[in-house]
Amino acid sequence: MDAQQRIRELEEEIHRTQKNKATEYHIGVLKAKIAKLRKLQFSKKSSGGGGGFDVKKQGDATVVIVGMPSVGKSTLLTKLTNAESEIGSYEFTTLRCIPGMLQYKGANIQLLDLPGIIRGAKEGRGRGKEVISVVRSADLILILLDSSNLDAHKTIEEELEGFGIRLNKNPPDVTIKKLVKGGVTVTSTKKLTKISKNEIVAALNEFGIHNATVVIRENISIDDLIDVIAKNRIYTPAIVAVNKVDLSKKGIPSNYLKISADKDIGLEELKEEIHRKLGIIKIYTKRHGEEPKMDEPMILKKGATVGSFCDRVHRGMRTLFRYALVWGKSVKHPGQRVGLNHVLQDEDIVQIIKR
């Protein structure tokens, strides 16, 4: 029996099992078994290189365009980047990963057009494993829907979730410290309404952890806990855009971006949302006695420090670093002296003082 067949059997058993206090431990074991099997699938060499999927990451960030076949991914890539991706009105026009570069507000953002995701992608249908492998390495996922099939959003999320990709979520605030003895001790700072001590112990035991202290700082579920234990989850921001709105006769939810790649509708708003969701900031450099280079910003991510700025300037800059002078929103006064851990903000100006 292959791993995917075993996963289906375990999922069916969970569906058949009525959840109550007597079955909590059993359900925890079943879910942990599924997570272990999926982790095994990740570890198998199923992806990445070859077959047109070995694309080098370039630019300041990478965005993958994910959707069902024939939703207009290739047209959108062409409009946003001028890359040449074959366009057709039939399914599976794109059979490999097509890169393009979106230049927006000083940032070079790599866009990747991938073959359409179909139900069963996580089992390998439609080159699903190769596609999802590329998705796991992206900085942002752009889910593109056809205005005539909004239900595809649920299918795409399920396929991505099945391969350990968590959309618009933060890692659960849980700390697990393994011990030599003493069993499992659970401490929570929030009331736990979605998980029991039995489920926690069952999941840990299934992963070979029989002695540990577990500190939980939010109201998590058993699935959240397993994500922490499995350690192979990817937490990626995502945008949902609905294409072909010019042909739509249905109402479209307000939290979806409305575009038409063919008619150039909503594309500027989409670019702005991509830029915002990536958390891109511009940092300007300055040398002693000179004006800052306002036409050559360095592109970093929100939360970047002076240390990460140094790493981008030169690999050995940290060893030469003495302090930095910063002008901008991140400091209390112009030219403030700061260290490597100082967090920068958009449009700060930085001057590095070496030893």
C-alpha positions in Angstrom: 0.0 0.0 0.0 1.5 3.4 -1.0 1.5 6.4 1.3 -1.3 8.2 -0.4 -3.7 5.3 -0.2 -2.8 4.9 3.5 -3.5 8.6 4.1 -7.0 8.2 2.4 -7.8 5.3 4.7 -6.8 7.2 7.8 -8.8 10.3 6.7 -11.8 8.0 6.2 -11.4 6.5 9.7 -11.3 10.0 11.2 -14.4 10.9 9.4 -16.2 7.8 10.7 -15.0 8.3 14.3 -17.3 10.3 16.5 -15.3 12.8 18.5 -15.8 12.6 22.3 -13.6 12.2 25.3 -13.1 8.5 24.8 -11.9 8.9 21.2 -9.7 12.0 21.6 -6.5 10.0 22.0 -7.3 7.8 19.0 -8.1 10.8 16.7 -4.8 12.5 17.8 -2.9 9.3 16.8 -4.7 9.1 13.4 -3.9 12.8 12.6 -0.3 12.4 13.6 0.0 9.3 11.4 -1.3 11.3 8.4 1.2 14.1 9.2 4.1 11.6 9.3 3.1 10.0 6.0 2.9 13.5 4.4 6.3 14.4 5.8 7.6 11.2 4.2 6.2 12.4 0.9 8.0 15.7 1.3 11.3 14.0 1.9 11.0 12.0 -1.3 12.8 13.5 -4.3 9.6 14.5 -6.2 10.4 18.0 -7.4 12.4 21.1 -7.9 14.8 20.4 -10.7 14.3 19.2 -14.3 11.3 19.2 -16.6 11.2 23.0 -16.8 10.7 23.5 -13.1 14.3 24.3 -12.2 14.0 28.1 -12.2 16.6 30.2 -10.3 15.1 32.7 -7.9 15.9 36.3 -9.0 15.0 39.8 -8.0 14.0 41.1 -4.6 11.1 38.6 -4.1 9.3 35.7 -5.8 5.6 35.4 -6.4 4.0 32.3 -7.9 0.7 32.5 -9.8 -1.5 29.5 -8.8 -4.8 28.5 -10.3 -6.9 25.9 -12.0 -6.2 25.3 -15.8 -7.3 28.1 -18.2 -7.9 30.9 -15.7 -5.6 33.3 -17.5 -2.3 32.9 -15.6 -0.3 33.2 -18.8 -2.1 36.3 -20.0 -1.6 37.9 -16.6 2.1 37.1 -16.6 2.5 38.6 -20.0 0.6 41.8 -19.0 2.5 42.3 -15.8 6.0 41.4 -17.0 6.1 41.2 -20.8 7.4 37.6 -20.4 6.4 35.2 -23.2 4.2 32.5 -21.8 2.2 30.4 -24.3 -1.5 31.4 -24.2 -4.3 29.1 -25.3 -8.0 28.6 -24.6 -7.5 24.9 -23.7 -6.3 23.3 -20.5 -2.7 22.8 -19.5 -1.3 25.3 -22.0 1.6 25.9 -19.6 3.5 22.7 -19.0 6.6 24.2 -17.3 7.4 27.1 -15.0 7.6 30.4 -16.9 9.4 33.3 -15.2 8.9 37.0 -15.7 10.1 40.2 -13.8 7.6 42.8 -12.5 9.3 46.1 -11.9 7.3 48.2 -9.5 8.2 51.1 -7.2 11.9 50.3 -7.5 11.5 46.6 -6.7 12.2 43.7 -9.1 9.6 41.1 -8.3 9.9 37.7 -10.0 6.6 36.2 -11.1 6.3 32.5 -12.0 3.5 31.1 -14.1 2.9 27.5 -13.1 0.8 24.7 -14.7 -2.8 24.7 -13.5 -3.5 23.0 -10.2 -6.2 20.3 -10.3 -7.8 18.3 -7.6 -5.4 15.6 -6.6 -2.3 17.7 -7.2 -0.8 16.7 -3.9 -0.9 13.1 -5.0 1.0 14.0 -8.2 -1.9 14.6 -10.7 -1.1 17.2 -13.3 2.5 17.4 -12.3 1.1 18.6 -8.9 4.2 17.7 -6.8 6.5 19.7 -9.1 4.1 22.6 -9.0 3.7 22.6 -5.3 7.4 22.3 -4.7 7.9 25.6 -6.5 5.1 27.2 -4.5 6.7 26.2 -1.2 9.8 28.3 -2.1 7.8 31.5 -2.9 7.6 34.7 -0.9 4.0 35.3 -1.9 1.2 33.1 -3.6 -1.2 34.8 -6.0 -4.2 32.5 -6.3 -6.0 33.3 -9.6 -9.6 32.3 -10.0 -11.9 32.4 -13.0 -15.0 34.6 -12.3 -17.2 31.6 -13.4 -15.7 29.2 -10.9 -15.1 30.9 -7.5 -15.4 27.5 -5.8 -12.0 26.6 -7.1 -10.5 28.6 -4.3 -11.4 25.9 -1.8 -9.9 23.2 -4.0 -6.6 25.1 -4.4 -6.3 25.8 -0.6 -7.0 22.1 0.2 -4.2 21.0 -2.2 -1.7 23.5 -0.8 -2.7 22.6 2.8 -2.1 18.9 1.9 1.5 19.7 1.1 2.1 21.7 4.3 1.6 25.2 2.9 -0.4 27.5 5.3 -1.8 30.6 3.7 -1.9 33.9 5.5 -1.2 32.3 8.9 1.5 32.6 11.5 3.2 29.6 13.0 1.3 28.5 16.2 2.7 30.0 19.3 3.8 26.7 20.9 7.1 25.6 22.4 8.0 21.9 22.8 11.0 21.0 24.9 12.0 17.4 24.9 13.0 15.8 28.2 14.7 12.6 29.3 11.9 11.6 31.7 8.8 12.9 33.5 6.2 12.3 30.8 4.3 15.2 29.1 3.5 18.4 31.0 1.2 20.9 29.3 1.0 24.6 30.3 -1.3 27.1 28.5 -1.6 30.8 28.9 -5.0 30.7 27.0 -8.1 28.6 27.5 -7.9 25.6 25.2 -11.3 24.8 23.6 -10.2 23.0 20.5 -7.7 20.5 21.8 -7.4 18.2 24.8 -4.5 16.9 26.9 -5.2 13.4 25.5 -4.8 14.6 21.9 -1.6 16.5 22.8 -0.1 13.4 24.3 -1.3 11.1 21.5 0.3 13.4 18.8 3.6 13.7 20.7 3.8 9.9 21.3 3.1 9.1 17.7 6.1 11.3 16.7 8.2 9.5 19.3 8.1 12.2 22.0 7.1 10.7 25.3 8.8 13.2 27.7 8.4 16.9 27.1 7.2 20.2 28.4 4.7 21.9 26.1 3.9 25.6 26.5 0.9 26.8 24.5 0.2 30.6 24.2 -2.9 30.6 22.0 -6.1 28.5 21.5 -4.7 25.9 19.1 -6.2 22.9 17.4 -4.7 19.4 17.1 -3.8 20.3 13.5 -1.9 23.3 14.7 0.0 21.2 17.2 0.9 18.6 14.6 2.2 21.5 12.4 4.6 22.4 15.2 5.7 18.9 15.8 6.2 18.0 12.1 8.5 21.1 11.5 8.0 21.1 7.7 5.2 23.6 7.3 5.6 26.7 5.2 3.7 29.9 6.3 3.2 32.1 3.2 1.2 35.2 2.5 -1.4 34.9 -0.3 -3.6 37.1 -2.5 -6.8 36.0 -4.2 -7.6 37.7 -7.5 -10.6 36.9 -9.7 -9.9 37.2 -13.5 -12.3 37.8 -16.3 -14.6 40.1 -14.2 -15.7 41.7 -17.5 -17.5 38.5 -18.3 -18.9 37.8 -14.9 -22.6 37.8 -14.0 -21.9 36.6 -10.4 -21.3 38.6 -7.3 -17.6 38.5 -6.3 -16.7 38.7 -2.6 -15.2 42.0 -1.5 -12.0 40.4 -0.1 -11.1 39.2 -3.7 -9.2 41.5 -6.1 -11.3 42.0 -9.3 -9.2 42.0 -12.5 -9.3 41.3 -16.2 -5.9 40.5 -17.6 -7.2 40.6 -21.1 -8.9 44.0 -20.7 -6.3 45.5 -18.3 -8.8 46.0 -15.5 -7.5 46.2 -12.0 -3.9 45.4 -12.9 -2.5 48.5 -11.1 -4.4 47.6 -8.0 -3.0 44.1 -8.2 0.6 45.4 -8.5 0.1 47.6 -5.5 -1.4 44.7 -3.4 1.5 42.4 -4.4 4.0 45.1 -3.3 2.1 45.7 0.0 1.7 42.0 0.8 5.4 41.3 0.3 6.2 44.0 2.8 8.8 45.6 0.6 10.6 48.6 1.9 13.2 50.9 0.2 16.4 51.9 2.1 18.7 54.5 0.8 22.5 54.5 1.3 24.7 57.5 2.2 28.4 58.0 2.4 30.2 60.5 4.7 30.1 64.0 3.3 27.8 63.0 0.3 24.1 63.3 -0.4 22.1 60.0 -0.1 21.6 58.0 -3.3 17.9 58.5 -3.7 17.8 57.0 -7.2 19.4 53.7 -6.1 17.4 52.2 -3.2 18.1 48.9 -1.6 15.1 46.7 -1.5 14.5 44.8 1.8 11.6 43.2 3.6 9.6 44.8 6.4 11.3 44.0 9.7 14.8 44.2 8.2 17.5 45.4 10.6 20.7 47.3 10.1 22.4 43.9 10.2 20.5 42.5 7.3 21.2 45.8 5.4 24.9 45.2 6.0 24.6 41.6 4.7 23.1 43.0 1.4 25.9 45.6 1.1 28.7 43.2 1.5 29.2 39.7 2.9 31.8 40.8 5.3 30.3 44.1 6.3 29.3 42.9 9.8 32.9 42.2 10.8 33.8 45.8 9.8 30.7 47.4 11.4 31.2 49.9 14.1 27.8 51.7 14.1 25.3 53.2 11.7 23.7 56.6 11.4 20.1 56.6 10.3 17.7 59.3 9.1 14.0 58.5 8.7 10.9 57.1 10.4 12.7 54.5 12.4 14.7 56.9 14.6 13.8 59.7 17.0 16.1 62.3 15.5 18.0 62.7 12.2 21.4 60.9 12.0 20.7 58.8 15.1 23.4 56.4 16.0 22.2 52.7 16.0 23.5 49.2 16.2 23.0 46.0 14.1 19.7 45.1 15.7 18.0 48.4 14.9 14.8 47.7 12.8 14.6 49.9 9.7 11.5 51.4 8.1 10.5 52.4 4.6 12.6 55.1 3.0 15.2 55.3 5.9 18.6 56.6 4.9 21.6 54.6 6.3 25.2 55.5 6.6 27.6 52.7 7.9 30.6 53.7 10.0 33.3 51.1 9.8 35.9 50.2 12.4 
